[in-house]
Amino acid sequence: MIRSFRLRIALFSVALAGSALVGFGIIAWRLIYVAEVSRLDAKLESQAKRATRPRSPEEWQAFGASLSLELGADADTPTAVLVKNSQGEVLYQSGQEFAEINLQNFFPPLLIPPVSPDENDLALGTEKSPRNLDRSFSVMGGMFPNPRIQTQRTATGDWRIGAVSTPRAQAAIAISLQAIDQEMDVIRNIFLVAISGTLLLVAGGAWGLSGRALRPIRRLTAAIQQVTVAGLDQQIHLGATDVEFVELIQVFNQMLERLERSFKQASRFSADAAHELKTPLAILQGELEQALYHAEPGSEVQQNLSNLLDEVRRLSGIVRKLLLLSLADAGQMSLHKVEVNLSELLAVIVEDMELLAPHLTLEADVASDLWVWGDRDLLTQVLQNLVSNAIKYNLPNGWIRIQARQRLSVQVTISNASNTMPLSDRPRIFDRFYRGDPARTRKVEGIGLGLSLSREIARAHNGDLVLDSAPEGQTALTLSLPSR
């Protein structure tokens, strides 16, 4: 599976930044929550200590009414208060509607024994003398044990409860955490929106930066795509390339140099060998023709000379094809272009086929006036190769169909009855010297250069030769050439 490196960089950046932001958000949210609860705990403790002081009924009412605001909450935030003297008698209670809050058993234990009943009367506020009132505060001595503060879960939500116990009184104050929970929900939503927006920015930034980082790779790819067989000597210039890509470009340039050297050696060998064999074969063919002419008709010598002459002609054809292929590889195939009437050329080839393969059924559907601009001799060779293959690889009493039409280009399709071609043979049908399964081709003459040469000639004319997809039991090849 092909994966996008640029997409992986962006996703990795988003994942990394997202993990950091989510972790930071969770920790920050938790710290804010702890800070809010700690602030509330300090106020609960302060108000609980205040609640142990003696007050008149009117003062208790005022204390309960302002408790929410004193705790830093809204006035409508639910609260509950329970104050008892040292004898367990309730001095003040509010929030009885929240029966699920258990304040009775929440008071912390006393660290010193309670005061006497007389002094307790002072705590109840029955003595009105300022002197006695001052005495009540001195008895308390400011000795407050550690308060008890915790969260209690109820059906109406979470409550934060703070309680203190003194020798004169015990006080417990509860406040709903609904306001803090709502505030924390708002903060959480703000964090989610901020993190989502930040991740979008990170993704866009990572995508853009990865694109800029891969720009030298794209330039290198574009340069590589422009390298052809005829331009292996083209080097990719370093220019202002980043140092990270310098080594890659240098290695590629060195590879081009090796390819150019090897290709030139192979092309030179093929061209030189074909050229050097061309003259001796021509001389040999001439000598054999001369000897065959003087041989006794019908003699064994004449038969042997005739066989040798056929093989020499076959070798001459191979040499000619190799020479053309070497010229095509080097980009030096010379074309003598003229206007070619492909319809007339196909008509001549159809007449030849009727003589060469009378046992086959021939169908020709050729449009008139199909003109192309090309080398007549080479195009004739291409069509002859295609027809020759259709005859060689046909079935007994089979058929050949030739269709030629003017579309965006001139297209000539030659199909024939044949054994079904294995899928493994289809990609290699244009390989040089490839003749497919020997079990199917051992009785067929040829060396496997015809289709390769035909495609090179077609491409030299800015056209192409392709193997079409055909029904089972058929083979079809299509030659495309630019129209005149």
C-alpha positions in Angstrom: 0.0 0.0 0.0 1.3 3.4 -1.0 1.4 5.9 1.9 1.8 9.6 1.9 4.9 10.7 3.8 3.6 14.3 3.9 0.3 13.1 5.5 2.2 11.0 8.0 4.3 14.0 9.0 1.1 16.1 9.5 -0.6 13.3 11.5 2.4 12.7 13.6 2.7 16.4 14.4 -1.0 16.6 15.3 -0.7 13.5 17.5 2.3 14.8 19.3 0.9 18.3 19.8 -2.5 16.9 20.7 -1.0 14.6 23.4 0.9 17.6 24.8 -2.1 19.9 24.7 -4.5 17.3 26.1 -2.1 16.5 28.9 -1.6 20.2 29.6 -5.3 20.8 29.6 -6.0 17.9 32.0 -3.4 19.1 34.4 -4.4 22.8 34.1 -8.1 21.9 34.6 -7.2 19.8 37.6 -5.1 22.5 39.1 -7.8 25.1 38.6 -10.3 22.8 40.2 -8.1 22.1 43.2 -7.4 25.9 43.5 -11.2 26.6 43.5 -11.9 23.9 46.0 -9.0 25.1 48.2 -10.3 28.6 48.1 -13.7 27.4 49.1 -12.3 25.2 51.9 -10.5 28.2 53.4 -13.8 30.2 53.4 -15.7 27.2 54.8 -13.3 26.9 57.6 -13.4 30.7 58.3 -17.2 30.8 58.3 -17.5 27.6 60.4 -15.3 29.2 63.0 -17.4 32.4 62.9 -20.5 30.3 63.3 -19.3 29.0 66.8 -19.6 32.6 68.2 -22.7 33.5 70.2 -25.4 35.4 68.2 -28.9 36.6 68.6 -31.7 35.0 66.5 -31.6 38.0 64.2 -27.9 37.8 63.8 -28.2 34.1 62.9 -30.7 34.9 60.2 -28.4 37.5 58.8 -25.5 35.0 58.9 -27.5 32.4 57.0 -28.7 34.9 54.4 -25.2 36.2 53.6 -23.5 32.9 53.8 -23.5 32.2 50.0 -21.9 35.5 49.3 -19.4 35.1 52.1 -18.3 31.8 50.6 -17.7 33.5 47.2 -20.7 32.0 45.5 -23.9 33.4 44.0 -26.7 34.3 46.3 -28.9 31.5 45.0 -26.3 28.8 45.6 -27.8 26.2 48.0 -26.2 26.1 51.5 -26.9 24.4 54.8 -25.8 25.3 58.3 -26.0 23.4 61.6 -24.7 24.9 64.9 -24.9 23.1 68.2 -23.7 24.0 71.7 -21.6 21.8 73.9 -24.6 20.0 75.2 -25.8 19.0 71.7 -28.6 21.5 71.5 -29.2 23.1 68.1 -28.4 26.8 68.2 -29.1 27.4 64.5 -30.0 25.3 61.5 -30.8 26.1 57.9 -31.1 24.1 54.7 -33.4 21.5 56.2 -34.9 20.9 52.7 -31.6 19.2 51.8 -32.4 16.2 54.0 -29.9 14.0 52.2 -27.0 16.1 53.7 -25.8 14.4 56.9 -24.4 17.1 59.1 -25.2 15.5 62.5 -22.3 13.1 62.6 -19.8 15.3 60.7 -18.3 17.3 63.5 -14.7 16.6 64.4 -13.9 15.4 67.9 -13.0 17.9 70.6 -9.4 18.2 71.7 -10.3 19.7 75.1 -13.3 19.1 77.4 -16.4 21.3 77.0 -17.0 24.2 79.3 -19.3 24.2 82.3 -23.0 24.8 81.9 -22.7 28.4 83.3 -20.1 29.2 80.7 -22.2 27.4 78.2 -25.0 29.9 79.0 -22.7 32.6 78.0 -22.2 30.8 74.7 -25.9 30.7 74.3 -25.9 34.5 74.8 -28.2 34.4 78.0 -25.9 36.7 79.8 -26.0 40.2 78.3 -23.2 41.7 80.3 -20.3 42.8 78.1 -18.1 41.6 80.9 -19.5 38.1 80.7 -19.4 38.2 76.9 -15.8 39.0 77.0 -15.2 36.1 79.4 -16.9 33.7 76.9 -14.4 34.6 74.3 -11.5 34.3 76.7 -12.6 30.8 77.7 -12.7 29.8 74.0 -9.0 30.9 74.0 -8.9 30.8 70.2 -8.2 27.0 70.4 -9.7 25.6 67.2 -8.8 22.0 66.3 -8.1 21.0 62.8 -11.4 21.4 60.8 -13.0 18.5 59.0 -13.6 19.3 55.3 -14.7 16.8 52.7 -17.1 16.3 49.8 -20.3 14.4 50.1 -22.2 13.0 47.1 -26.0 13.2 47.2 -28.9 12.8 44.8 -28.9 16.6 44.3 -25.2 16.7 43.5 -21.9 17.1 45.3 -21.6 19.2 48.5 -18.6 20.5 50.2 -18.9 20.4 54.0 -16.7 22.1 56.5 -17.1 21.6 60.3 -15.2 22.7 63.5 -15.7 21.9 67.1 -14.9 24.2 70.1 -15.4 23.8 73.8 -18.6 25.9 73.5 -20.1 25.0 70.1 -19.9 22.9 67.0 -20.6 24.3 63.5 -21.0 22.5 60.1 -21.5 24.4 56.9 -22.4 22.8 53.5 -22.4 24.4 50.1 -23.4 22.9 46.8 -20.5 22.4 44.3 -22.9 23.0 41.5 -21.5 26.5 40.8 -17.9 25.2 40.7 -18.9 22.3 38.5 -20.6 24.6 36.1 -17.5 26.9 36.1 -15.2 23.9 35.4 -17.5 22.7 32.6 -17.1 26.2 31.0 -13.3 26.0 31.4 -13.3 22.4 30.0 -15.3 23.6 26.9 -12.9 26.5 26.4 -10.0 24.1 26.6 -11.6 21.7 24.1 -12.3 24.6 21.6 -8.8 26.0 22.1 -7.1 22.6 21.7 -9.2 21.8 18.6 -8.3 25.1 17.0 -4.6 24.7 18.0 -4.6 21.2 16.5 -6.0 22.5 13.2 -3.3 25.2 13.1 -0.7 22.6 13.9 -2.0 20.3 11.2 -2.1 23.1 8.6 1.4 24.3 9.7 2.8 20.7 9.6 1.2 20.2 6.1 2.7 23.4 4.8 6.1 22.8 6.4 6.3 19.2 5.2 5.4 20.5 1.7 8.2 23.0 1.8 10.6 20.3 3.2 9.6 18.0 0.3 10.0 20.6 -2.4 13.6 19.5 -3.2 12.3 16.0 -3.6 9.7 17.1 -6.0 12.3 19.1 -8.0 14.5 16.0 -8.0 11.5 13.8 -9.2 10.7 16.3 -12.0 14.4 16.3 -13.1 14.5 12.5 -13.0 11.3 12.3 -15.1 13.0 14.4 -17.8 15.9 12.0 -18.1 15.6 9.9 -21.2 17.7 7.4 -23.0 19.0 10.1 -25.2 19.7 12.4 -22.3 21.5 10.3 -19.8 24.3 12.8 -19.8 22.0 15.4 -18.2 23.1 16.1 -14.6 21.0 17.5 -11.8 22.6 20.7 -10.6 22.9 21.2 -6.9 22.3 25.0 -6.9 20.8 26.2 -3.6 19.8 22.7 -2.6 19.6 22.0 1.2 22.5 20.1 2.6 20.3 17.2 3.6 19.6 16.5 -0.1 23.0 17.1 -1.6 24.2 13.5 -1.0 21.0 12.1 -2.6 21.5 14.3 -5.7 25.2 13.4 -5.9 24.4 9.7 -5.7 21.8 10.0 -8.5 24.2 11.9 -10.7 26.8 9.2 -10.2 24.2 6.6 -11.1 23.3 8.5 -14.3 27.0 8.5 -15.2 27.3 4.7 -14.7 24.0 4.2 -16.7 25.3 6.4 -19.5 28.6 4.6 -19.7 27.0 1.1 -19.7 24.3 2.1 -22.1 26.8 3.6 -24.6 28.9 0.5 -24.3 25.9 -1.8 -25.0 24.6 0.4 -27.8 28.1 0.7 -29.4 28.5 -3.1 -29.2 25.2 -3.8 -30.8 25.7 -1.2 -33.5 29.3 -2.3 -34.2 28.4 -6.0 -34.2 25.5 -5.4 -36.5 27.5 -3.2 -38.8 30.5 -5.6 -38.9 28.2 -8.5 -39.6 26.3 -6.7 -42.3 29.1 -6.7 -44.9 30.3 -10.4 -44.5 26.7 -11.6 -44.6 26.0 -9.6 -47.8 29.2 -11.1 -49.3 28.2 -14.6 -48.1 24.7 -14.2 -49.5 26.1 -13.1 -52.9 28.5 -16.1 -53.0 25.7 -18.5 -52.1 23.4 -17.1 -54.8 26.2 -17.4 -57.3 27.0 -21.0 -56.3 23.3 -21.9 -56.3 23.0 -20.5 -59.8 25.8 -22.8 -61.1 24.6 -25.9 -59.1 23.1 -28.8 -61.0 19.3 -28.4 -60.8 17.7 -30.8 -58.4 20.9 -32.0 -57.0 21.7 -32.4 -53.3 24.2 -29.6 -53.5 21.5 -27.2 -54.8 19.3 -28.2 -51.9 22.0 -27.6 -49.4 23.0 -24.3 -50.9 19.3 -23.2 -50.9 19.0 -24.0 -47.1 22.2 -22.1 -46.4 20.9 -19.1 -48.4 17.7 -19.1 -46.3 19.7 -19.1 -43.1 22.0 -16.3 -44.3 18.9 -14.3 -45.2 17.5 -14.9 -41.8 20.7 -13.8 -40.2 20.7 -10.7 -42.4 17.2 -9.9 -41.1 18.3 -10.3 -37.5 21.3 -8.0 -38.1 19.2 -5.4 -39.7 16.7 -5.5 -36.8 19.5 -5.3 -34.2 21.0 -2.3 -36.1 17.6 -0.5 -36.1 17.1 -1.3 -32.4 20.5 0.0 -31.5 19.8 3.2 -33.4 16.4 3.6 -31.6 18.1 3.1 -28.2 20.6 5.8 -29.0 17.8 8.1 -30.3 19.5 8.1 -33.7 16.9 6.3 -35.9 16.7 8.3 -39.0 13.2 8.7 -40.5 12.6 9.7 -44.1 9.2 11.2 -43.6 6.7 11.6 -46.4 3.0 11.5 -46.7 1.9 7.9 -46.5 -1.6 6.7 -47.4 -2.0 4.0 -44.8 -5.3 2.7 -46.5 -3.4 1.8 -49.7 -0.5 0.3 -47.7 -3.0 -1.9 -45.8 -4.7 -2.9 -49.1 -1.4 -4.2 -50.5 -0.7 -6.1 -47.3 -4.2 -7.7 -47.4 -3.6 -8.9 -50.9 -0.3 -10.5 -49.8 -2.0 -12.2 -46.8 -4.5 -13.8 -49.1 -1.6 -15.5 -50.9 0.5 -16.3 -47.8 -2.4 -17.7 -45.7 -5.2 -19.0 -47.9 -6.3 -21.3 -45.1 -7.2 -18.4 -42.8 -10.4 -16.3 -42.9 -9.4 -12.7 -43.5 -11.6 -9.7 -42.6 -10.6 -6.2 -43.4 -12.4 -3.1 -42.3 -10.2 -0.2 -43.4 -11.4 3.4 -43.7 -10.3 5.3 -46.8 -7.9 8.1 -47.0 -6.0 7.4 -43.8 -2.9 9.6 -44.2 0.0 9.8 -41.8 3.4 11.5 -41.9 6.1 9.0 -41.6 8.8 6.7 -43.1 7.0 4.5 -45.6 9.5 1.6 -45.5 9.6 1.4 -41.7 5.8 1.6 -41.4 5.5 -1.1 -44.0 7.9 -3.2 -41.9 5.7 -2.6 -38.8 2.5 -3.7 -40.5 4.3 -6.7 -42.1 5.6 -7.8 -38.6 2.1 -7.5 -37.1 0.5 -9.5 -39.9 3.3 -12.1 -39.8 2.7 -12.6 -36.1 -1.0 -12.9 -36.7 -0.4 -15.7 -39.2 2.3 -17.5 -37.1 0.4 -17.6 -33.9 -3.0 -18.4 -35.4 -5.1 -21.5 -34.9 -5.7 -24.0 -37.7 -8.5 -22.7 -39.9 -8.5 -19.5 -37.8 -9.1 -15.9 -38.7 -7.4 -12.5 -38.9 -9.2 -9.2 -38.6 -7.8 -5.8 -39.6 -9.5 -2.6 -38.6 -8.3 0.9 -39.3 -10.1 4.1 -38.2 -9.4 7.8 -37.9 -10.0 8.9 -34.3 -7.8 11.3 -32.3 -5.1 9.5 -34.2 -4.9 6.8 -36.9 -5.4 3.5 -35.2 -4.8 0.1 -36.8 -6.0 -3.0 -34.9 -4.9 -6.4 -36.0 -6.5 -9.3 -34.1 -6.4 -13.0 -34.7 -7.6 -16.3 -33.3 -5.0 -17.8 -30.9 -4.5 -19.8 -27.8 -5.2 -17.7 -24.7 -2.1 -15.8 -23.7 -1.1 -16.4 -20.1 -1.2 -13.3 -17.9 2.5 -13.7 -17.1 3.3 -13.3 -20.8 1.4 -10.1 -21.4 3.8 -7.6 -19.7 6.8 -9.2 -21.5 5.4 -9.5 -25.1 7.5 -6.5 -26.2 10.7 -7.7 -24.6 13.5 -8.4 -27.0 14.2 -12.1 -27.8 11.1 -13.1 -25.7 8.9 -15.6 -27.4 6.7 -16.8 -24.6 6.1 -20.4 -23.7 8.4 -22.7 -25.7 5.7 -25.4 -25.7 3.5 -23.1 -27.8 6.3 -21.4 -29.9 8.8 -24.2 -30.7 7.3 -24.7 -34.2 7.0 -20.9 -34.9 9.9 -19.2 -36.8 11.4 -16.0 -35.3 13.7 -14.8 -32.7 11.4 -12.4 -30.7 12.6 -9.0 -32.1 9.6 -8.1 -34.4 7.2 -6.7 -31.8 10.0 -4.9 -30.0 11.3 -3.3 -33.2 7.7 -2.4 -34.3 7.0 -0.6 -31.0 10.3 1.4 -31.3 9.4 2.4 -34.8 5.9 3.5 -33.7 7.3 5.5 -30.9 9.9 7.1 -33.2 6.8 8.3 -35.2 5.4 9.8 -31.9 2.9 6.9 -31.8 2.7 3.6 -29.9 2.0 -0.1 -30.2 0.0 -1.8 -27.4 -1.4 -5.1 -26.6 -5.2 -4.8 -26.3 -7.4 -6.7 -23.9 -9.3 -9.2 -25.9 -11.8 -12.0 -25.3 -10.4 -15.5 -24.5 -9.0 -17.2 -27.6 -8.0 -13.9 -29.3 -5.0 -11.6 -29.5 -5.2 -8.0 -30.6 -2.5 -5.4 -31.1 -3.2 -1.7 -31.9 -0.9 0.6 -33.7 -1.5 4.3 -33.1 0.1 7.0 -35.4 -0.5 10.7 -35.5 -2.6 11.7 -38.4 -1.2 14.0 -41.1 
